Amino acid sequence: MSIFDFTKSEFLFDSDDDTAMDTEGNLYVRVSDDCAMDLESGELHFTSDWDKDEDEQDDLW
């Protein structure tokens, strides 16, 4: 699934439930449904919603 990064105007590609990577290879960690943090710079990026099915599954634990 792809997530749109509104801050950089590019797509992120999820690699795990809470991590994603952009086209340049930068890693991001999900902070909330609409926010991700660049692990290299520490900057917060506003994103489109992460997959709703994953959120519902996480709520079961």
C-alpha positions as CSV (number, residue, x, y, z in Angstrom):
1,M,0.0,0.0,0.0
2,S,1.2,3.5,-0.6
3,I,0.8,6.5,1.6
4,F,0.9,10.1,0.3
5,D,3.3,12.5,2.1
6,F,1.8,15.9,1.8
7,T,4.9,17.6,3.3
8,K,7.2,16.4,0.5
9,S,4.5,15.7,-2.1
10,E,5.6,12.2,-2.8
11,F,4.5,8.6,-2.0
12,L,5.7,6.5,0.9
13,F,5.5,2.7,0.6
14,D,4.7,0.8,3.8
15,S,7.1,-2.0,4.6
16,D,5.6,-3.0,8.0
17,D,2.6,-2.0,10.1
18,D,4.3,1.1,11.4
19,T,7.2,1.8,9.0
20,A,7.4,3.1,5.5
21,M,10.0,4.1,2.9
22,D,10.1,6.9,0.3
23,T,11.5,6.7,-3.2
24,E,14.9,7.9,-2.0
25,G,15.2,5.2,0.6
26,N,14.5,7.3,3.7
27,L,12.7,5.5,6.5
28,Y,9.6,6.8,8.3
29,V,7.8,5.6,11.4
30,R,4.1,6.1,11.9
31,V,3.2,8.5,14.7
32,S,-0.5,8.6,14.1
33,D,-3.0,7.9,11.3
34,D,-2.1,11.1,9.5
35,C,1.5,11.7,10.6
36,A,4.9,10.0,10.1
37,M,8.4,10.9,11.4
38,D,11.5,10.8,9.2
39,L,13.9,8.6,11.1
40,E,17.0,10.3,9.7
41,S,16.0,14.0,10.3
42,G,13.4,13.6,13.0
43,E,11.0,15.8,10.9
44,L,7.3,15.2,11.1
45,H,5.4,14.8,7.9
46,F,1.6,15.0,7.3
47,T,0.4,11.9,5.4
48,S,-2.7,10.4,4.0
49,D,-4.4,7.7,6.2
50,W,-2.6,4.5,6.8
51,D,-4.5,1.3,6.0
52,K,-7.6,1.1,8.1
53,D,-7.5,-2.7,8.3
54,E,-4.2,-2.6,10.1
55,D,-5.6,-0.1,12.6
56,E,-8.6,-2.4,13.4
57,Q,-6.3,-5.4,13.8
58,D,-4.0,-3.5,16.1
59,D,-7.0,-2.6,18.3
60,L,-7.6,-6.3,19.0
61,W,-4.3,-6.6,20.9
